Amino acid sequence: MHEHLPLLLNKGSSLLREIGHFARHFARFAGLGLVWIRAWPGTFSGRPVDKGGITGRGKDSNRLGYSTVKQGALPDGRRRTQPLREGLSDVSGIAGRISDRSKHQNVIISIHIPKTGGTTFVEVLRKCAEEVLYLDYSQEGGLGSTALFRRGKRLKPPFESVIDDLETLQGRSVIHGHFAPKKYSGRFPNAIYVTWLRDPAERVMSHYLYWQRSYLPGDPLWEQVVGQKLSLEQFAQLAFARDVYFRWFSPLGVERFDFIGIMEEYDRSLELFRRLICPDTQLDSTLRNRNPNRQGNFYDMGPELRRKILELNQRDAYVYLDGVRRFRSLCAHVGI
């Protein structure tokens, strides 16, 4: 049986680090995941942004909001923008900080990137939320419903007064949904931030197939994809489907998250979350929204199509590799 993809990716990223920062490399991982990895620099969020590159939704695509950056030239003459990694702790320090903060800070911010297991994770968060569970899917294009629960009881809007008082409540509260970290970073500067990642090619295919079996009238993007009967390759070329991790997380790097879960190692990720964030909670969950035609963790797509999707999501590939490395480091620290 092949090793899990994240382990292979982790080995590949370590090899590329040893060879050098900017050389082009070829890595093959048992026919799964990333086929080409080029110009590996070591932090995910400082990738070259070309004029003709990936765009986000509306005006936000050109406002990544980096507060501290350094710039340099790549060997081919392009400019590189990369956040400074100042003040970062080692893994031991990170885990210790989380442990200490969870005793005093009762707000957990959970970023749900579409098609990374966030719907399943809600059931886990329900057990962790002792006071308030706020499902924030108010962002345009969100795939869920906005709702707020106080100690298990669903409340009617408006919700602002309840959210404003989260830090004053005695028990844990959770905000979970489709939104960028910057939405709450100013409001809750000491909150615990968590998220899940998935092989970028798998995430794109999952989103495409989910839309194929869904009915979302009124969503112009869904109507475009389904109405025009776009293929997976055509869907992957649409701006909104490309480099989703990179666009959502900017300017926050994966090292700033207190927990990173990896979909390909779901059970282990869940245990890591329990130990780091909710050690007093017994967690048990099963995957939902699984494509009924998929066997195992990976979709059956040809290597050429997978390569094309990954080339359209190179910055997301960097995010994922950094996330896998961070995930494995935390797992090693807590002994799982």
Secondary structure, DSSP 4 states (H G I P E B T S, - for coil): -PPPHHHHHHHHHHHHHHH-SSSEEE---TTSS-SEEES--S-TT-----TTS---SGGGGG----SSEEEEE-TTS-EEEEE--TT---HHHHHHHHHHHHTT--EEEEE--TTSSHHHHHHHHHHH-SSEEEEE--STT-SS--EEEETTEEEPSP-HHHHHTGGGSSS-EEEEES--THHHHTT-TT-EEEEEE--HHHHHHHHHHHHHT---TT-HHHHHHHHTT--HHHHHTSGGGSSHHHHHHTT--GGG-SEEEEGGGHHHHHHHHHHHT-TTS-------S--TT--TTS----HHHHHHHHHTTHHHHHHHHHHHHHHHHHHHHHT-
